[in-house]
Amino acid sequence: MTKSRPRLVAVLALACGAQLMVVLDGLVVNVALPQIRLDLDMTASALQWVVNGYLVTFGGLLLLAARAADLIGHRRIFLGGIAVFTLASLAGGLAHDPTTLIAARVLQGVGAAALAPGSLSLLTATHTGEHRARALAIWSATSSAAGALGLVLGGVVTDLLGWRWVLLINVPIGVLLWLLTAMTLTTEQVRGKQALDVPGAVTITLGVGVLTYAISQTGSLGWTSSHVIGPLIAAIALLGLFALTEQRSPQPLVPLPILRRRNIVVANTIIAGLGAIMTATMYFLSLYLQQILGNSPLRTGLALVPMSIVLTGGALASKSLLPRIGIRRLIAAGGILMTCGLAWLATITPHSGYLHILGPTLVWAAGASIVLMPCVALATTGIDAEHAGLASGLINTARTISGAIGLAVLATIASTVTTHSTATDALQRTAHGYSAAIVAAAIIAGLVTVLAVLAPATSTPIPGSKRDA
C-alpha cells in the first residue's frame, strides 16, 4: 500500500470506523434490552445471550480471522467482515423472534471477528514512527469511546426510533465502509499456501462459549448444579484441547514464540482486565439508571455523555503522556484511578442522585481512558507486517473474551448478592447486587495496577521482524 499522507488518513479512517462499529455493537443493545425483552417475549437467560452471543463468536474467531488476514490479505478479510456484519445487522433489526435475533447477533460476531484485527493491523502495517504513535492514540480514543457511545447512542436511538434501529443503523454505515475499503485498499499478494488452524479456532470458540454459558447459569442454579458443573468440565476440556492443538499444529493460531514475549503477555493480560471492567461496569450502569432510578433509555444515554467525553479525551491525551510518564507509570496511574472511581461508585443506593453517579463515573473513566493506548503500544512493539494481524487479534481477543466472561462472572455475583440480601425493599436488594459487582470490578482494577509493575520498559522484536522506524 502506498504510504502517502492521503492514503494514511484514509486507512486511519477505515480502521477507526471499523473499530467503532464492532466495539459499539458489543454494548449498544444494552440500553435496548428492556424493550427487546418485552417486544420478543424473551426470558432473562435468553436476553443475556443477545449480548454474549455476539461477544463469544467475536472473541473466539478473532485469532482465526487475524491469521487468515496475515496469509490471505487484510483487504479480502476486511471486505468479507463488513459484508457479513452488515447483513447480520439487517437480519437482527428485522427479527421477530428470540432465536432469529440471537442467531443474527452470533453472525454479527463472526463479521466483527473479521473486521477487528484489520482495524489495528492496517495501522501497524502502514504507519511507522510518529505517524504510528498518532494513529494509535486516535484508534485507542475511538476504541475507548465506543463502549460508552454504545450506551449513549443505544439510549437515544431506542427512545426515538425503537430498539430495531440500534442494529439497522449499521446497514448504511457498513455499506459506506465497504465502498471506502474497496476504493482505498489494494489487494495484497497471498503469502504462500499455509494452512489455517481451523481446529484451534473451533476449540477456542466452543470452549469460551461453554464457559460463558456455565458461569451465566450460576446466578440462578448455583455452582453445585449439574447444569453448571457439566458445562464447566466441558469448557476446561475444550480449552485444554485448544492448548494441545496449538502445540502440535504446524500453523498454530498463536505461535509459542509470541507467548514467550513478556511485553505481549503482560499487555494482553492488562487489556483483558480492562475489557472485563468496561463491559461489566457499563452494563450495570445502564441497568441501574433504568431499573433503579427509573430513567428512560434516552435519559440514560444522555447521563453517560460526560463519561464518553472523558474516555475519548483521556485516550487522546495518553499520546502526550506516554513519552513523559512511561508505560508502567501511565498504566499504574490509570489502574489507581479506576480502582478509586469504582470503589466510590460501589456506594450507590436506590436514592443516589445523578451527581453521586457522575463523580465516580468520571474518575474511573479517566483511568480507563489512559490504560489502553500504552498497552496497545506495548503489545505491538517490534511487530512487522507479517505478524500485524496476529498481534491485533491477540489484543482484540483478550479484550472481547474477557468482556464476555467478566460480564458473566460479575452478573453472577450481582444475582447471588441480590438473592441473599436481607433488605426488605426489592430495589435495595438489587442495588446491593449491583454494588457487589462493581466492587469486584474495582478489585480487577487493583490487579491491573499491580500488573503495571511487570510491564517491561522495552521489548525485543519477534524473530524475523523489524523494529519500527
N, C-alpha and C positions, 0 to 999 in steps of 0.2 A: 504494500500500500504506500502511496506517495505521502511523504510527511510534510506537505505544505501546510501553512497555517490554516487556510480554509478547510482542508481535509481533516486536520486535527480537531478543529472546532466541531465539525460535523460528526466525527467519531465520538467526541465527548458528549454531544447532544444525544446521540443514539444510546450510548452507554448509560447516561443518567435517565433518559426516558424509559429504557427497559427496566432499570433497577427500581425506579419509582413505581412502575406498574406492578412488578412482581412482589415487592415488599408491601406495597399499599394493599394489594389484594389479599395478603395474609391476615389483615386486620379490618379491612373496610366493611366486611359484613358484620362485625361485632355489634355495632350500634343498631343494625337492622335485625338482629336475631329475634327480639321480641315480636316484631311484625311477621317475620318469616314463620315463626312457630305458630302464630295464630292463623296465618293465611293457608299454610300447608298442613296444619294439624299435626305437628311433629312432637315426638317425645323429647324429654330433656337429653337423653343419651344420644339420640339421633341428631339433635341440634348441635351438640359439641363436634360432631363429625363434619358439619358444614365448615368449621374452621380447621379441624385436624385432618380431614380428608385431603385438603389442599396441602397442608404443611408436610404430611408424611410422604406423599408421592414427590413433592417438590424436593424435600431433603434427601430422600432415598435415591432418586435418579440423578442428582446433581453430578456426582462423580463420573457416572457413565457418560452423561452429556458433555462434561468437561473434557474427558478423554477423547470422545468422538470428535469434538471440535478441534483438538490438537492434531488428530490424524486425518480427518475428512475435510476440515476447513471451518473456521469460525463463521464465515458468511452463510454457508449452507445450513448449519445447525441453527444459527440465529434466525434465518428466514423461516425455517420449519417451526421453530419455537413460537414465533409471532403468530403464524397461521393457526397452530393448534390452540394456543392461548385465546386467540380472538374467537374462533369457532366455539370453544368451550364456554366462553363468556356469553355468547349468544344463546347457547343451549341452556345455560343456567338461568339467564334472565327470562327465558320463556317457559321454564319448568313449572309444572302444575302438580307435582307430587314429590315427596321427600327423596325417593330413590333417584329420580332424574336429577334433582338438584345436587345431591351428594356425588353422583356419578360425574356430573359436569364439573364440580369442584375438584374431584380427583384428576380429571382430564386437564383442568387448568393447571394443576400442579405439575403434570407432565410437560406442558408447554413452558411453564415457568422454569423448570429444570433445564430446558434447552436454552432459555434466554439468559438466565442469571450468570453463568460462567462467562458468557460473551460480554456482559456489561462491564466486567472488570478486566478480563484478559485482553479485550480490544484496547484498553488504555495502556496496560503494561507492555503490550506488543508494539504500540505505535508512539507512545510518549516516553521520553527519556529526560534525565536531569531535572531542571527546574520546571519544565513542562509537565513532567510526571507528578512532581510534588503538588503543583497547582491543580492538575486534573484529579488526583486522589483526594484532595481537600474538597473539591466540588462534588465528586462522587460520594464521599463519606457524608457530606452535608445532605445530599439527596437521599441517601440510604437512611440516615438518622431521622430526617424529617418525614420520610414516607410512612413510618409507623404511626406517628401522631396524626399526620394528614389523613391516614386511613380512617381514623375515628372522626375527625373533623368533617371530611367530605362525606363519610358514611352517614353522619347525622344530618347534614344539610340535604343531601340527595334523598335520603329516606323520608324526611319530613316533607319535602317539596314535591318529589316525583314518585315516591314509593320504593320499596326495597329492591324491586327488579332492576332499577336503574343503577344500583351500585355495581351490577355486573354488566348491564348493557352499555354503560358508558365506555367500557373497554373496547367496544367494537370499532367506533371511528378512530380512537387512538391507535388501536392495533393496525388498522388499515394504513394510517399515516406513517407509522413506524416501519411497516413493511415496505412501502414505497420509498421512504428515505433510505432504508438499508439497501434496497436494490439499486438505487442510484449512486450511493456513496461508496459502498464496499466492493472491492474487486474479488473475483474468485481466486482462492489460493490453490496452489498445487497440492494434490493429495500426497501425504507423507508415507509412501510405500503401501504395503498390503498387510500392515499389522492388525491383528485381531483385537476386537473389543472384548472386555471381560464381562460378558453378559451374566454368567453365573454369579459373579461378585455383586453385580448391580441388583439381581433378583434377591439374593440372600440378605443384603443390607436393607433393601426396601421392605421386604416381608418382616425382617427382624425388628426394625424400628416401628413398623405399623402394628405388629402384635404387641410389642412392649407398650406402646402408647395406649392401645386398647385395654390392656390389662390394668395399667395404672389408672385409667379413667374409670374403671369399674370399682375401684377400692372404696370410693366415697359412699356408694350405696350398698355394696356387698361385703366390704371388709377384706383385710389381707389374707384371711384364712379360708376364704371361699374357694371351692374347686374351680369356679369360673374365673378366678384371678390367678390361682397358683398354676393351673394348666397353661394358660397363655404365657405366664412369666417363664415357665420352664421352656416352652416352645421358643420364646424370644431369645433366651440365653443360648439355646441350641443353634438357632439360625445365625446369631451374631458370632458364635464360635465357628460355625461352618464358613462364615464370611472370612474370618481371620485365617482359617486353614486354606481357603480358596486363594486368598491373596498371596500366601506363602508359596503356593505351587503353580500359580498362573504365570505363563511366560510374559504376559502383558497385563499385570495387575492394575486395578483402578488406582491404588496407592502404592507406588514402589517403595520398598523398605528404606532406601537411602533418604527419601523425603522425611520419614518418621524419625530419622536419627538426627535431624537438624533441630537444635534446641529453639531457635527463633520461630520455626513453623509450629512446633508443638505448643510452646507457651502462648504464642499469639492466638492460635486457634482455640486453645482452652479458655482464654480470656474472652474471646468472641462468643464462645458457647455460653459462658456465664452471662454475657451481655444480652444474647438472644433470649435466654430464659427470663431474665429480668424484664426486658422491654415488652415481650409478648404477654406475659402474665400480668404485669402491672397495668398495662393499658386495657387489658381485658377486664380486670376488676374495677378499674376506674370507671369504665363505661357502665358496668352493671351497678356500681354504687351510685353514680349520678342519676341513673334512670330508675332503678328499683327502690332505692332507699330515699334519695332526695326528691324523687318524683319528677325529674326533668324530662322534657320531650327529647327526641333524637336531635332536633335542631339545636336546642339549648345545650345539650351535652356536647355536641360538636363545637359550638362556639366557646364553651367553657374551656376547651382544650387548645384553643388557638394560641394562647401565650406559651404553653408547653411546646407547641410545634415551632414557634419562632425561636425559642431558646435552643431547641435541638438543632435547628438549621444554623443559627448564628454561632453556636459553640463549635460545631463541626468545621465551619469556615475559619474560625479563629484558631483552631488547632494547627493549621498550616504555619501560622506565625509563632505559635507557642512551642511547637515541636523542636525547632533548632535551638531555641533559647533554654528550654527546660530539659529536654531529652525524653526518650521513650519511657524509661522507668518512672521518672517523676510525674510525667503527664498522665500515664495510666493510673499511678497511685493516687494522684490528685482527683482524678475522675472517680476512682473507687471510693474514696473518702466522702466525696460529695454525694454520690449515690447512696452510700450507707446511711449518712446523716439524713438525707431527704426522705428515704424510705422509712427509716425509724420514726421520723416525725409524722409521716403520712399514716403510719400504723395506729396513731392515736385517734383516728376518726371515729365518730359516733353517729347515730341517726340524726343528731341535732347539730352536727358540724355545719358551719356556714361556708360559703364559697371561698372566703379568704383563708379558712383553715385548709382547704384543698389547694388553693393557688400557691401558697408559700412553699410547702414541701414538694409540690409538683415541679416548681421551677428549680428548686435545689437539685433534685435527683435528675431532672432533665439536663441541667448544666453539666453534671458529672458524666452522664451517659454520652453527651454530645462530644466530649473530648477524648473518649476512650477508643472509638472505632478507627479513626484515621491513623494514629500511631501503631495500632495493631495490624492494620492492613499494610502499612509501610513495612513493618517488621516481617510480616508473613510473605511479602513479595520481594524482599531484598535479594538480589543475586539471581532472580528468576529470568530466564530468557524466553523468547517467543515460543520455543518448542514445549516449554512446561508452563506457559502462562495460564492455559485452561485448567490444568491440574491445581495450581495454586489458588486460582479463583474458585474452583469447585470445592476445595477444602474449606475455604473461608465461608462460602455460602452454605455448605453442608453443616458446618459447625453451628452457624447461627440459626438455620432453619430447623434442624432436628432438635436442637436444644430448646427452641421455641415450642415445638410440639410437645416434647417430653416435659419441659418445665411447666407448661400450662397444665398438663395432665396432673403432675405432682402437686402443684400449688392449688389446683381446683379440688383435689382430693383432701388436702389439708383444710381448705375452707369448708368443704362439706362436712368433714369429720368434726371440726370445732363447732360448726353450727348445730349439728345433731346433738352434741354433748354439752352445749351451753346451758347453764342453769337460769339464764334470763327468761322472764315470763313473756316479754314482748318479742314478737316474731322478727321485727326489723332489728331489734337489738341483737338477737341471736345471729342473724345474717351479717350484721356489722362485725360481730366478734369473729366470724369465719373469714371475712374479707381482711380484717386486721391481722389475723394469724398468717394468712397467705402473704401479706405484704411484709411481715416480719421475716418470713422465710426468704423473700426476695432480698431483704436487707442483709441477711446472713451471706447470701451468694455474693452480694456486692462487696462485703468484707473480705471474702475469699479472693475476689478479683484484685483487691488492694494488696493482699499478700503475694499473689502470683506475679504482680508487677516487679517484685524484687528479683524474680528468677529470669526476667527478660534480659537477654544479652545486649550489651551496648552496641556490638556489631555482629554481623553474621557472615558466614562464608557461602559462596555460591555452590549449588549442587554440581556434581561432576559434569563437565562439558558445557556449563553455562557461562555467560559473561556478565560482568557487573555492568550496571547502568553507567552511561556516560555522565 
